[in-house]
Amino acid sequence: MLLDDLLRRVVKLGSLTLIDPKGRSYHYGEPANDSTVVVRLNGALTPWRIALNPKLAVGEAFMDGRLVLERGSIYDFLETVVRNLGPQGELPFQAAQRGWEKLMRWWHQFNPEAAASRRVRHHYDLDGRLYDLFLDTDKQYSCAYFPTPDTTLEQAQLAKKRHIAAKLRLKPGMKVLEIGCGWGGLALYLAETCGVEVLGITLSHEQHAIAKRRAEERGLADRVTFEICDYRKLAGQFDRIVSVGMFEHVGVPHYAAYFNGVHRLLKDDGVALIHSIGRSEGPGTTPSFIRKYIFPGGYIPALSEVMPTIERSGLWTTDIEILRLHYAETLKHWRMRFLAQWDKARTLYDERFCRMWEFYLAASEVTFRHWGHMVFQAQLTKQIGTLPITRDYMLEEEQRLAGIEKPARPFAKTA
Protein backbone atom coordinates (compact mmCIF):
# COMPACT_ATOMS: atom_id res chain seq x y z
CA MET A 1 0.00 0.00 0.00
CA LEU A 2 1.52 3.32 -1.11
CA LEU A 3 0.16 5.17 1.93
CA ASP A 4 1.78 2.62 4.27
CA ASP A 5 5.14 3.13 2.57
CA LEU A 6 4.85 6.91 2.82
CA LEU A 7 3.84 6.95 6.48
CA ARG A 8 6.60 4.51 7.35
CA ARG A 9 9.16 6.83 5.77
CA VAL A 10 7.72 9.99 7.36
CA VAL A 11 6.41 9.27 10.88
CA LYS A 12 9.27 8.91 13.37
CA LEU A 13 8.04 11.20 16.15
CA GLY A 14 4.81 10.43 17.97
CA SER A 15 2.72 7.29 17.69
CA LEU A 16 0.18 6.56 14.95
CA THR A 17 -1.89 3.47 14.13
CA LEU A 18 -3.72 3.18 10.81
CA ILE A 19 -6.53 0.69 10.14
CA ASP A 20 -7.08 0.21 6.42
CA PRO A 21 -10.44 -0.48 4.69
CA LYS A 22 -9.86 -4.25 5.04
CA GLY A 23 -9.34 -3.99 8.80
CA ARG A 24 -5.55 -4.47 8.73
CA SER A 25 -3.54 -2.43 11.24
CA TYR A 26 -0.27 -0.59 10.59
CA HIS A 27 1.76 1.21 13.23
CA TYR A 28 4.20 4.09 12.77
CA GLY A 29 6.62 6.03 14.93
CA GLU A 30 7.20 5.39 18.61
CA PRO A 31 5.75 2.28 20.34
CA ALA A 32 2.00 2.25 20.87
CA ASN A 33 0.83 3.79 24.13
CA ASP A 34 -2.24 5.47 25.63
CA SER A 35 -1.67 8.60 23.53
CA THR A 36 -1.37 6.74 20.21
CA VAL A 37 -3.58 8.29 17.53
CA VAL A 38 -5.73 5.62 15.88
CA VAL A 39 -7.22 6.30 12.44
CA ARG A 40 -9.59 4.08 10.48
CA LEU A 41 -9.97 4.51 6.73
CA ASN A 42 -13.16 3.50 4.94
CA GLY A 43 -13.57 3.01 1.19
CA ALA A 44 -11.19 1.05 -1.01
CA LEU A 45 -9.83 4.13 -2.80
CA THR A 46 -9.33 6.32 0.27
CA PRO A 47 -5.71 5.27 1.01
CA TRP A 48 -4.75 5.92 -2.63
CA ARG A 49 -6.42 9.31 -2.72
CA ILE A 50 -4.67 10.38 0.48
CA ALA A 51 -1.28 9.12 -0.71
CA LEU A 52 -1.52 10.88 -4.08
CA ASN A 53 -3.03 14.20 -2.95
CA PRO A 54 -2.92 14.49 0.86
CA LYS A 55 -3.50 18.25 1.07
CA LEU A 56 -6.96 17.80 -0.42
CA ALA A 57 -7.85 14.17 0.21
CA VAL A 58 -7.26 14.04 3.98
CA GLY A 59 -9.73 16.85 4.59
CA GLU A 60 -12.29 15.42 2.16
CA ALA A 61 -12.02 11.95 3.70
CA PHE A 62 -12.58 13.41 7.17
CA MET A 63 -15.56 15.45 5.93
CA ASP A 64 -17.14 12.41 4.26
CA GLY A 65 -16.59 10.02 7.16
CA ARG A 66 -14.01 7.97 5.24
CA LEU A 67 -11.29 8.97 7.73
CA VAL A 68 -12.48 8.25 11.28
CA LEU A 69 -10.55 8.97 14.48
CA GLU A 70 -10.94 6.00 16.82
CA ARG A 71 -8.54 7.53 19.33
CA GLY A 72 -7.54 11.18 19.42
CA SER A 73 -8.87 14.03 17.31
CA ILE A 74 -8.25 15.24 13.78
CA TYR A 75 -5.95 17.85 15.32
CA ASP A 76 -3.91 15.07 17.01
CA PHE A 77 -3.63 13.20 13.70
CA LEU A 78 -2.57 16.27 11.72
CA GLU A 79 -0.05 17.35 14.34
CA THR A 80 1.50 13.88 14.46
CA VAL A 81 2.06 13.86 10.70
CA VAL A 82 2.99 17.53 10.27
CA ARG A 83 5.61 17.48 13.02
CA ASN A 84 7.44 14.84 11.00
CA LEU A 85 7.27 16.57 7.63
CA GLY A 86 9.36 19.63 8.46
CA PRO A 87 8.65 23.27 7.62
CA GLN A 88 7.95 22.73 3.91
CA GLY A 89 5.38 20.03 4.60
CA GLU A 90 6.01 18.09 1.39
CA LEU A 91 6.26 14.37 0.75
CA PRO A 92 9.26 13.30 -1.38
CA PHE A 93 7.28 12.51 -4.55
CA GLN A 94 5.26 15.74 -4.54
CA ALA A 95 7.82 17.95 -6.30
CA ALA A 96 6.01 17.67 -9.64
CA GLN A 97 2.65 18.40 -8.02
CA ARG A 98 4.14 21.40 -6.24
CA GLY A 99 5.52 22.65 -9.55
CA TRP A 100 2.09 22.45 -11.16
CA GLU A 101 0.50 24.35 -8.27
CA LYS A 102 3.07 27.12 -8.66
CA LEU A 103 2.27 27.36 -12.35
CA MET A 104 -1.42 27.77 -11.48
CA ARG A 105 -0.74 30.21 -8.64
CA TRP A 106 -1.46 33.35 -10.65
CA TRP A 107 -4.83 32.04 -11.82
CA HIS A 108 -5.87 30.87 -8.35
CA GLN A 109 -5.10 34.34 -6.94
CA PHE A 110 -6.62 36.38 -9.75
CA ASN A 111 -9.22 38.48 -7.91
CA PRO A 112 -10.83 41.10 -10.15
CA GLU A 113 -13.68 43.00 -8.51
CA ALA A 114 -16.49 40.60 -9.43
CA ALA A 115 -14.51 37.52 -8.37
CA ALA A 116 -13.32 39.18 -5.16
CA SER A 117 -16.90 39.99 -4.15
CA ARG A 118 -18.14 36.47 -4.92
CA ARG A 119 -15.26 34.81 -3.06
CA VAL A 120 -15.65 36.97 0.03
CA ARG A 121 -19.36 36.12 0.21
CA HIS A 122 -18.49 32.40 -0.02
CA HIS A 123 -16.98 32.55 3.46
CA TYR A 124 -18.21 35.66 5.24
CA ASP A 125 -21.86 35.48 4.22
CA LEU A 126 -22.40 32.17 5.97
CA ASP A 127 -25.12 32.15 8.63
CA GLY A 128 -23.94 34.68 11.21
CA ARG A 129 -24.97 32.36 14.02
CA LEU A 130 -22.09 30.06 13.06
CA TYR A 131 -19.52 32.69 14.02
CA ASP A 132 -21.37 33.41 17.26
CA LEU A 133 -20.53 29.85 18.32
CA PHE A 134 -16.75 30.21 18.48
CA LEU A 135 -15.62 33.84 18.21
CA ASP A 136 -15.20 36.23 21.13
CA THR A 137 -18.04 38.48 22.27
CA ASP A 138 -16.88 41.26 19.90
CA LYS A 139 -16.81 38.83 16.95
CA GLN A 140 -13.18 39.44 16.03
CA TYR A 141 -12.27 37.01 13.23
CA SER A 142 -8.52 37.58 13.11
CA CYS A 143 -5.42 36.87 15.16
CA ALA A 144 -5.69 37.91 18.80
CA TYR A 145 -2.79 39.24 20.89
CA PHE A 146 -1.83 37.28 24.01
CA PRO A 147 0.38 39.29 26.40
CA THR A 148 0.40 36.37 28.89
CA PRO A 149 -0.34 32.63 28.60
CA ASP A 150 -3.45 32.92 30.79
CA THR A 151 -5.03 35.74 28.76
CA THR A 152 -8.60 34.87 27.76
CA LEU A 153 -9.77 35.12 24.16
CA GLU A 154 -11.88 38.19 24.98
CA GLN A 155 -8.93 39.88 26.66
CA ALA A 156 -6.59 38.94 23.81
CA GLN A 157 -8.89 40.35 21.15
CA LEU A 158 -9.23 43.60 23.09
CA ALA A 159 -5.43 43.69 23.43
CA LYS A 160 -5.15 43.23 19.64
CA LYS A 161 -7.35 46.26 18.99
CA ARG A 162 -5.39 48.29 21.54
CA HIS A 163 -2.07 47.18 20.00
CA ILE A 164 -3.19 48.29 16.55
CA ALA A 165 -4.61 51.59 17.77
CA ALA A 166 -1.31 52.41 19.48
CA LYS A 167 0.60 51.90 16.24
CA LEU A 168 -1.79 54.19 14.36
CA ARG A 169 -0.99 57.08 16.76
CA LEU A 170 -4.51 58.43 16.56
CA LYS A 171 -5.75 61.88 17.56
CA PRO A 172 -9.39 62.88 18.15
CA GLY A 173 -11.17 64.02 15.03
CA MET A 174 -8.97 62.11 12.59
CA LYS A 175 -10.62 60.34 9.66
CA VAL A 176 -9.80 56.62 9.51
CA LEU A 177 -10.41 54.12 6.72
CA GLU A 178 -10.71 50.43 7.59
CA ILE A 179 -10.29 48.18 4.54
CA GLY A 180 -12.15 44.96 5.31
CA CYS A 181 -14.12 45.95 8.42
CA GLY A 182 -15.57 42.57 9.37
CA TRP A 183 -18.46 42.91 11.81
CA GLY A 184 -17.29 46.38 12.84
CA GLY A 185 -15.60 45.72 16.16
CA LEU A 186 -12.32 47.51 15.46
CA ALA A 187 -14.02 50.52 13.89
CA LEU A 188 -16.31 50.89 16.90
CA TYR A 189 -13.35 50.56 19.29
CA LEU A 190 -11.35 53.26 17.47
CA ALA A 191 -14.29 55.67 17.43
CA GLU A 192 -15.32 55.07 21.03
CA THR A 193 -11.87 54.93 22.62
CA CYS A 194 -9.83 57.25 20.40
CA GLY A 195 -12.46 59.78 19.31
CA VAL A 196 -11.94 59.36 15.57
CA GLU A 197 -14.31 59.07 12.62
CA VAL A 198 -14.19 55.74 10.80
CA LEU A 199 -15.31 54.52 7.40
CA GLY A 200 -15.32 50.73 7.23
CA ILE A 201 -15.63 49.01 3.86
CA THR A 202 -16.42 45.37 3.11
CA LEU A 203 -17.66 43.14 0.29
CA SER A 204 -19.76 41.00 2.64
CA HIS A 205 -23.44 41.94 2.78
CA GLU A 206 -23.89 39.92 5.99
CA GLN A 207 -21.05 41.71 7.77
CA HIS A 208 -22.14 45.11 6.48
CA ALA A 209 -25.66 44.74 7.84
CA ILE A 210 -24.46 43.64 11.27
CA ALA A 211 -21.73 46.29 11.52
CA LYS A 212 -24.19 49.03 10.60
CA ARG A 213 -26.67 47.80 13.19
CA ARG A 214 -23.98 47.72 15.86
CA ALA A 215 -22.98 51.34 15.19
CA GLU A 216 -26.60 52.42 15.53
CA GLU A 217 -27.08 50.44 18.76
CA ARG A 218 -23.92 51.97 20.26
CA GLY A 219 -24.95 55.50 19.32
CA LEU A 220 -21.93 55.86 17.05
CA ALA A 221 -23.63 56.05 13.65
CA ASP A 222 -22.63 59.71 13.36
CA ARG A 223 -18.93 58.80 13.65
CA VAL A 224 -18.76 55.29 12.20
CA THR A 225 -20.14 54.40 8.79
CA PHE A 226 -19.93 51.16 6.85
CA GLU A 227 -20.17 50.70 3.10
CA ILE A 228 -20.11 47.80 0.66
CA CYS A 229 -17.23 48.91 -1.52
CA ASP A 230 -14.09 47.58 -3.18
CA TYR A 231 -11.01 49.53 -2.08
CA ARG A 232 -10.13 50.03 -5.75
CA LYS A 233 -13.27 52.13 -6.23
CA LEU A 234 -12.93 54.34 -3.15
CA ALA A 235 -12.18 58.07 -3.45
CA GLY A 236 -10.94 60.64 -0.95
CA GLN A 237 -8.07 60.72 1.53
CA PHE A 238 -7.72 59.67 5.15
CA ASP A 239 -5.47 60.46 8.10
CA ARG A 240 -5.14 56.79 8.91
CA ILE A 241 -5.75 53.50 7.11
CA VAL A 242 -6.00 50.15 8.84
CA SER A 243 -6.61 46.71 7.39
CA VAL A 244 -6.83 43.57 9.50
CA GLY A 245 -7.15 40.10 7.96
CA MET A 246 -8.13 41.40 4.51
CA PHE A 247 -4.80 41.37 2.69
CA GLU A 248 -4.90 37.56 2.53
CA HIS A 249 -7.75 37.92 0.02
CA VAL A 250 -5.93 40.31 -2.32
CA GLY A 251 -3.70 37.89 -4.26
CA VAL A 252 -0.19 38.53 -5.60
CA PRO A 253 -1.41 39.79 -9.02
CA HIS A 254 -3.19 42.66 -7.23
CA TYR A 255 -0.52 43.72 -4.69
CA ALA A 256 0.51 46.73 -6.77
CA ALA A 257 -3.10 47.92 -7.03
CA TYR A 258 -3.53 47.44 -3.27
CA PHE A 259 -0.50 49.41 -2.11
CA ASN A 260 -0.90 52.04 -4.80
CA GLY A 261 -4.45 52.37 -3.46
CA VAL A 262 -3.17 52.80 0.09
CA HIS A 263 -0.77 55.48 -1.16
CA ARG A 264 -3.56 57.26 -3.05
CA LEU A 265 -6.03 57.18 -0.14
CA LEU A 266 -3.51 58.20 2.56
CA LYS A 267 -2.85 61.85 3.36
CA ASP A 268 0.74 63.06 3.08
CA ASP A 269 1.21 62.94 6.87
CA GLY A 270 -0.89 59.79 7.26
CA VAL A 271 -0.15 56.38 8.77
CA ALA A 272 -1.33 52.95 7.59
CA LEU A 273 -1.24 49.65 9.46
CA ILE A 274 -1.59 46.38 7.52
CA HIS A 275 -2.18 43.26 9.65
CA SER A 276 -1.97 40.02 7.66
CA ILE A 277 -1.13 36.36 7.96
CA GLY A 278 2.27 35.62 6.42
CA ARG A 279 4.52 32.66 5.69
CA SER A 280 8.08 32.60 6.97
CA GLU A 281 9.39 29.99 4.53
CA GLY A 282 9.07 32.07 1.36
CA PRO A 283 6.52 32.12 -1.47
CA GLY A 284 4.21 29.14 -1.72
CA THR A 285 0.72 28.09 -2.71
CA THR A 286 -2.64 27.84 -0.94
CA PRO A 287 -3.42 24.25 0.13
CA SER A 288 -6.05 22.80 -2.18
CA PHE A 289 -8.51 22.01 0.64
CA ILE A 290 -8.48 25.59 1.90
CA ARG A 291 -8.70 26.95 -1.64
CA LYS A 292 -11.64 24.70 -2.55
CA TYR A 293 -13.74 24.76 0.60
CA ILE A 294 -12.77 27.70 2.82
CA PHE A 295 -11.07 30.68 1.13
CA PRO A 296 -11.30 30.54 -2.68
CA GLY A 297 -8.90 33.07 -4.12
CA GLY A 298 -7.06 33.45 -0.81
CA TYR A 299 -3.29 33.36 -0.43
CA ILE A 300 -0.92 33.76 2.53
CA PRO A 301 2.01 35.93 1.37
CA ALA A 302 5.68 35.85 2.25
CA LEU A 303 7.18 39.20 3.19
CA SER A 304 9.58 38.77 0.28
CA GLU A 305 6.54 39.06 -2.03
CA VAL A 306 5.05 42.04 -0.20
CA MET A 307 8.01 44.32 0.46
CA PRO A 308 9.09 44.98 -3.15
CA THR A 309 5.56 46.14 -3.98
CA ILE A 310 5.49 48.47 -0.95
CA GLU A 311 8.82 49.92 -2.03
CA ARG A 312 7.59 50.55 -5.58
CA SER A 313 4.43 52.25 -4.25
CA GLY A 314 6.46 55.02 -2.65
CA LEU A 315 5.46 54.13 0.92
CA TRP A 316 7.86 54.03 3.85
CA THR A 317 7.86 50.85 5.95
CA THR A 318 8.32 52.40 9.38
CA ASP A 319 7.77 49.28 11.50
CA ILE A 320 7.23 45.55 11.04
CA GLU A 321 6.26 43.21 13.88
CA ILE A 322 6.02 39.43 13.56
CA LEU A 323 3.42 37.75 15.78
CA ARG A 324 4.54 34.13 15.83
CA LEU A 325 2.34 31.84 17.93
CA HIS A 326 -0.47 34.29 18.65
CA TYR A 327 -2.65 32.91 15.86
CA ALA A 328 -2.01 29.32 16.92
CA GLU A 329 -3.39 30.21 20.35
CA THR A 330 -6.31 32.09 18.79
CA LEU A 331 -7.21 29.08 16.64
CA LYS A 332 -6.97 26.76 19.62
CA HIS A 333 -9.57 28.87 21.44
CA TRP A 334 -11.80 28.89 18.35
CA ARG A 335 -11.46 25.14 17.82
CA MET A 336 -12.28 24.25 21.41
CA ARG A 337 -15.27 26.62 21.44
CA PHE A 338 -16.56 25.22 18.15
CA LEU A 339 -16.29 21.63 19.39
CA ALA A 340 -18.20 22.59 22.53
CA GLN A 341 -20.99 24.01 20.34
CA TRP A 342 -21.01 21.17 17.77
CA ASP A 343 -24.68 20.31 18.22
CA LYS A 344 -25.73 23.91 17.61
CA ALA A 345 -23.54 24.13 14.51
CA ARG A 346 -25.10 20.92 13.19
CA THR A 347 -28.57 22.46 13.41
CA LEU A 348 -27.37 25.37 11.23
CA TYR A 349 -25.76 23.18 8.56
CA ASP A 350 -25.06 19.43 8.88
CA GLU A 351 -22.54 16.91 10.20
CA ARG A 352 -20.38 17.09 7.08
CA PHE A 353 -20.12 20.88 7.32
CA CYS A 354 -19.14 20.60 11.00
CA ARG A 355 -16.36 18.15 10.15
CA MET A 356 -15.18 20.49 7.38
CA TRP A 357 -15.07 23.40 9.83
CA GLU A 358 -13.26 21.38 12.49
CA PHE A 359 -10.70 20.30 9.91
CA TYR A 360 -10.21 23.91 8.77
CA LEU A 361 -9.57 25.13 12.34
CA ALA A 362 -7.35 22.16 13.25
CA ALA A 363 -5.27 22.32 10.06
CA SER A 364 -4.84 26.08 10.44
CA GLU A 365 -3.66 25.74 14.03
CA VAL A 366 -1.16 23.03 13.08
CA THR A 367 0.14 25.24 10.27
CA PHE A 368 0.84 28.11 12.66
CA ARG A 369 2.54 25.83 15.17
CA HIS A 370 4.68 23.75 12.82
CA TRP A 371 4.63 25.01 9.22
CA GLY A 372 5.98 28.52 9.43
CA HIS A 373 2.84 30.63 9.28
CA MET A 374 2.75 33.81 11.36
CA VAL A 375 1.14 37.25 11.36
CA PHE A 376 2.90 40.46 10.38
CA GLN A 377 1.90 44.03 11.12
CA ALA A 378 3.41 46.53 8.69
CA GLN A 379 3.25 50.21 9.59
CA LEU A 380 3.49 52.49 6.55
CA THR A 381 3.81 56.24 5.93
CA LYS A 382 4.41 58.56 3.00
CA GLN A 383 7.02 60.67 4.77
CA ILE A 384 10.12 59.68 6.69
CA GLY A 385 9.41 61.96 9.66
CA THR A 386 5.71 61.30 10.25
CA LEU A 387 6.27 59.19 13.38
CA PRO A 388 8.69 59.26 16.34
CA ILE A 389 12.00 57.55 15.61
CA THR A 390 11.72 55.12 18.54
CA ARG A 391 8.94 52.67 19.36
CA ASP A 392 8.41 53.97 22.92
CA TYR A 393 5.23 55.80 21.93
CA MET A 394 3.53 52.49 21.09
CA LEU A 395 3.87 51.07 24.59
CA GLU A 396 2.94 54.40 26.18
CA GLU A 397 -0.18 54.64 24.04
CA GLU A 398 -1.21 51.05 24.79
CA GLN A 399 -0.96 51.79 28.50
CA ARG A 400 -2.99 54.97 28.09
CA LEU A 401 -5.71 53.24 26.07
CA ALA A 402 -5.97 50.42 28.60
CA GLY A 403 -6.76 53.02 31.23
CA ILE A 404 -9.59 54.70 29.33
CA GLU A 405 -11.29 51.76 27.60
CA LYS A 406 -14.95 51.39 28.39
CA PRO A 407 -16.20 48.04 29.73
CA ALA A 408 -16.64 45.52 26.93
CA ARG A 409 -20.16 45.21 25.57
CA PRO A 410 -21.25 41.73 24.55
CA PHE A 411 -21.93 41.36 20.86
CA ALA A 412 -25.63 41.11 20.06
CA LYS A 413 -25.97 37.56 18.79
CA THR A 414 -27.39 36.98 15.35
CA ALA A 415 -31.09 36.22 15.42
Beta strands, then each sheet from edge to edge (+ up, - down):
strand 1: 15-19
strand 2: 25-29
strand 3: 37-41
strand 4: 67-71
strand 5: 175-179
strand 6: 197-202
strand 7: 224-228
strand 8: 238-244
strand 9: 266-279
strand 10: 316-323
strand 11: 373-381
sheet 1: 2+ 1- 3- 4+
sheet 2: 7+ 6+ 5+ 8+ 9+ 11- 10+
end
